[in-house]
Structure formats: structure tokens, C-alpha cells
Amino acid sequence: MSSLRGMQQPELSKKLFKLIKTENHCIGAYESAGRERASIATQLSEWGESTNDDAISDISDKLGVLMAEVAEQEDLYAQNLEDYRGVLKQIRNTESSVQPSRDHKAKVSDEIQKLKYKEPTSTKIVQLEQELVRAEAQSLVAEAQLTNIRRQKFKEAYDVHFAALIERAEKQALLAKHARRVLNLLDDTPIVPGDQHPIYEGTETGRHSLNDAEDELRAWSSTAEPITSNAGAMASGAIPAHPGQVSDPSFEKEAAQQKEIEEEAARRVHGDGAQSVTTESTTTENPPYPVGQGVALQDAGEAR
């Protein structure tokens, strides 16, 4: 087992933790493939030089240059996948932060049921029911944050992923096209013993192909269809601002907004009578999930 960290993940985030970890290995494979491809390009050029054939020597050298650029694109693709993986981590971290809210609500509910069975007249039941109101209100907000973050970051992550895939494919196809043009400069007409192939005159043509490839790479722009997003209406706590309300970056105003949301959530769960209970809770307790400034990234536990 390479790490115990996966065993310590909350149940809610275990599957995504595993996906992110596997993606890390996949990225490493792309980086390794890029290094191997660059090494092969060098070896091809060296072999061509050793043949003492001017045509093969020149063409193999130019193909080596293009193959080395293909390797660069592989490395760039791996870097873009790291960016996509970083966005997935934000979903994982949010899932991890919501788990305590779920656990707390379930624990309070279980305690109430046990107490009603053992001591139906206990005054502690009222206190626990009030605590359950607070827990359910907090849970509603936490679950809304989780849903919003999941949808926004899922869309963002795979936007990065597939845009990188398109870029890699189009640029490598461009390089392969010019490599085939260079390869076509080689005259493979058979000769009989004692004859020689005509003098190779493709050096300049091959150089033009390399220059064209460089120019086209520099001028490349993505043809990917843009991914639309309506997530801009979210406040920093991953909850949409009220209609017509201008989001204020100050902590005080955001905290007041968070309090208002919890009160509204409590009313939905237990009616208007829960408002006073929730108001008291939000001034004395910190909810078991991140509010205000959003979810901070955990340390990259699976740092490569």
C-alpha cells in the first residue's frame, strides 16, 4: 500500500479521492511517454547520421526535430491535466468538509430516538430537538454549497480536460502532417549494383517544412466549442446572492447573509417557529462546514 491517506478520507469524498489519485498515475505516464519520445527522436537523428546516406541523414534529422516537438506537446498535455486535476480537488475538499455536517445531524437524530425509547419524558429531548433544528438548517446550507460546487467545478474541470485533449490532438496532427511531407522527400527507387541514387536535393524543401510547422504551431488557436457557465452568480460561500442584491466582499455582510440563509432553511424544515432557535445558534456556534470565504484547498496529500 503506497499510502494510508485514502483510508482517512471521509466516506463522501473517497471515490473522488481515488479518481484523483489514479489520474495522477495517468499524468505520470504521459510525462514518461513524452520523455521517451524525445529520446527516440534523438536516437533517430543519430542513427541517420551514421548511415552515411545524405538523404537519410537529413530527413531523419528533420523528423527527429518534429518528433521532439510532438514530445513537447505530450508534456504540455500532462501539465494541462494537472490543472484539471487541481479543479477536481476542490470538489473533493468540499465533499470532505460537508461530511461532518451530515454526521452531526445523523448523530443528533439517533440520540433523540434512543432517548424517546428509554426516557420519553426527559427534558433533554427538547434540547436535542432544538439542536436537530440547527443541524438540519446548517445541513441544508452545506448541501446547497456542495451541489453548487460540484456542478460548477465538474464543468470547469472537464472543460480544461477536453480542451487540452483537442489542443494536443490538433497540434500533433499538424506536426505529423509536416513530418509526412519531409518523409516524402526520400527517393526509395531501387537501384542495381554499381548504380547510385541521384544527389539528394531536398534539404531546403525540408527546412521550409520545419519553418511552416513552427509558424502553424505559433498561429494555432483552439477550435473547441466554448463551454457555457452560469456560475458567476454565486457568492464566495457557493450560495447565490439574493435577486437584486449586490454582493459585498466584506466579511460582516457575508456573515449576515449566511445567517439569513440558515434562518430560511430552518423555517423550511420546521416552520416559522424555528427562527428564534436558529438565530440563537448562529450567534453562538460555528457550523461544521466552511462558510464565508469558501472552501480552502487541503494540502495536496497525494503530491507527486
Sequence and secondary structure as in RCSB ss.txt:
>XXXX:A:sequence
MSSLRGMQQPELSKKLFKLIKTENHCIGAYESAGRERASIATQLSEWGESTNDDAISDISDKLGVLMAEVAEQED
LYAQNLEDYRGVLKQIRNTESSVQPSRDHKAKVSDEIQKLKYKEPTSTKIVQLEQELVRAEAQSLVAEAQLTNIR
RQKFKEAYDVHFAALIERAEKQALLAKHARRVLNLLDDTPIVPGDQHPIYEGTETGRHSLNDAEDELRAWSSTAE
PITSNAGAMASGAIPAHPGQVSDPSFEKEAAQQKEIEEEAARRVHGDGAQSVTTESTTTENPPYPVGQGVALQDA
GEAR
>XXXX:A:secstr
   SGGGGS GGGHHHHHHHHHHHHHHHHHHHHHHHHHHHHHHHHHHHHHTT HHHHHHHHHHHHHHHHHHHHHH
HHHHHHHHHHHHHHHHHHHHHHHHHHHHHHHHHHHHHHHHHHH TT THHHHHHHHHHHHHHHHHHHHHHHHHHH
HHHHHHHHHHHHHHHHHHHHHHHHHHHHHHHHHTT       TT        HHHHHHHHHHHHHHHHH      
     GGGB TTSSB  TT     SHHHHHHHHHHHHHHHHHHHH GGGHHHHHHHHHH   SS  SS       
TT  
